[in-house]
């Protein structure tokens, strides 16, 4: 029998499952790996292997979902917490999980596994049926209507979380709308933006650091998007700085921008 790349991948994962022990529930995992996509009868699922264990990352979903899937041809930074929930597609679920696709091309990240009956999934799409409209930052479904008499009290603070080395993505649309709404209803005069550059302490002891100018790029992009949304008359104060040293547990949460909407 010829050992094709797909057969070799299936054999590898079968041996992996029989030879490893589960990670302890609550254990933080932070690692860089090639993602693995497994087909199912409903929707593909994404996995990654680290230190002999297989982890479930997410399902293949719409770009507006809270967790976007990885990409073949690129490594992914995985930051999450192991659970004691049943395995999904053969992998231990990580919840919460943050996935950051690294920009460099890696042609070795190409493993695709065939569908197996034991991995059939029940899938509820995170958006209405039909194709994605490719929503941009302020082109999103409106939030639930609020009472007309309700006033916006300022100051109001928002936090926008980023992928590693990332800027604004599709999933940020609703938060940007909330900032815009708060500024308009509260008749804001100032918006303060502080964006952070972080590093991630990996489980193997190595540190992965974001690009040097990412804090500035994040702050300037946010200001530009808000100005273009109709908030051009507001005074903006932009700051960018490095976050505290990474600890391997809260690094993804520190990768953010804080936005304070203020009045007079």
Protein Blocks (a to p, Z undefined) as FASTA:
>chain_A
ZZdfklmmmmmmmmmmmmpccddehiacdddddddddddfkbccddddeehiacdfbdcd
dfkbmbdcddehiacdddddddfbdceehiacdddddddddfbdcfklmcccdddfklcc
cdddfbdedddehiafklccddddddfklccdddddddddddehiacdfklmmmmmmmmm
mmmmnopabdcddddddddddfkopacdddfklmmmmmmmmmmmmmmnopampccddddd
dddddehlmmmmmmccddddddZZ
